[in-house]
Amino acid sequence: REKIVKVEGGYHGHHDEVMVSMKPPLHLAGSADAPNSVPASAGISSSVVKNTIVIPYNDAAALERALSSREVACFIVEPVMENIGICLPQDGYLQQVREITQRYGTLLVFDEVKTGITAGWGGASGFIGVQPDLVALAKSIGGGLPLGAFGGKQEYMDLITEGKVVHLGTYNGNPLCMAAALAVLRDICTPEMTQITIARNSMLVNAVEGIITEASLPAHVVQFGAKGCVTWAPEQIRNYRDYKATDFDLAFAQWIHGINRGVMLPPGLDEQWLISIMHTDADALHYADVFQEFVDELLA
Ligand SMILES: Cc1ncc(COP(=O)(O)O)c(C=O)c1O
């Protein structure tokens, strides 16, 4: 099978097959139901673009249409999209995804690079209760050291251990990074500490939600595990097109206001905050204090 499926607006790193429709300009993106495959960079061959089918997130029917030819090797997706703020799966979506991929013999790959242990010690897949065939992890599990990892069901990982699928790299299994991951997963981000951190984040999320409600803002707050974000739209977003319809002027104003007051989020207007186990209650609530100040200035 030569083809893969990914969702529009999904980011999975710098690898040609997935650098398609990462954040396509809407004038190139085609219809919302059956989006075009738009290369995100020069240098991606047309055959790669042709073999990457793009579908909307939270649309099980679109997945079924894409897989029905039985030419699709895998569906790669973040269980919770975290490069367009935080876009949650609707009830039952990932369960349907699991069932459909299984039915068409297509592997389900969860990209948990951003969710991972920030979603809870069992990751998003453990939290939601849907098991992929393969999983990619990175970022939080390295505790700040550069690290990526992947794993999956034995029948697929055996292809590597038996040498049928070649997996080589200068830094594969780098001892320093492996030691860091072990320390993070065994000693630091224990299941208990992870839960405490998520509870601390819930406190922040509630505070921000209170500010939004009090001021009747056209915004809402989204939480997933230890992460959260303010999305400048009255309703929860379901996919990339909804994200594109959010208010980027207000998002930018809030971002630059925060940057000047110690809330250092990246500049893409597509990120979320993360409460790490190093943050205290006061650190977490600093975000809410700065947000309150922003809202006061906005309404003044
Ligand atoms: C969801 C997701 N997948 C994959 C990647 C790629 O990770 P790396 O930059 O470590 O290759 C990223 C990076 O931001 C990401 O957000």
The ligand as a Tripos MOL2 file, in Angstrom:
@<TRIPOS>MOLECULE
LIG
   16    16     1     0     0
SMALL
NO_CHARGES

@<TRIPOS>ATOM
      1 C1          2.3000   16.6410   16.9760 C.3       1 LIG1
      2 C2          3.7370   16.6900   16.5700 C.ar      1 LIG1
      3 N1          4.2740   15.6370   15.9530 N.ar      1 LIG1
      4 C3          5.5590   15.6170   15.5760 C.ar      1 LIG1
      5 C4          6.3770   16.6940   15.8140 C.ar      1 LIG1
      6 C5          7.7920   16.6280   15.3660 C.3       1 LIG1
      7 O1          8.6330   16.4860   16.4280 O.3       1 LIG1
      8 P1         10.1980   16.7850   16.2180 P.3       1 LIG1
      9 O2         10.2970   18.2600   15.9590 O.co2     1 LIG1
     10 O3         10.7930   16.3630   17.5060 O.co2     1 LIG1
     11 O4         10.6200   15.9810   15.0590 O.co2     1 LIG1
     12 C6          5.8730   17.8120   16.4530 C.ar      1 LIG1
     13 C7          6.7310   18.9780   16.7170 C.2       1 LIG1
     14 O5          6.3180   20.0220   17.1270 O.2       1 LIG1
     15 C8          4.5150   17.8220   16.8330 C.ar      1 LIG1
     16 O6          3.9650   18.8910   17.4240 O.3       1 LIG1
@<TRIPOS>BOND
     1     1     2 1
     2     2     3 ar
     3     2    15 ar
     4     3     4 ar
     5     4     5 ar
     6     5     6 1
     7     5    12 ar
     8     6     7 1
     9     7     8 1
    10     8     9 2
    11     8    10 1
    12     8    11 1
    13    12    13 1
    14    12    15 ar
    15    13    14 2
    16    15    16 1
@<TRIPOS>SUBSTRUCTURE
     1 LIG1         1 GROUP 0 **** ****
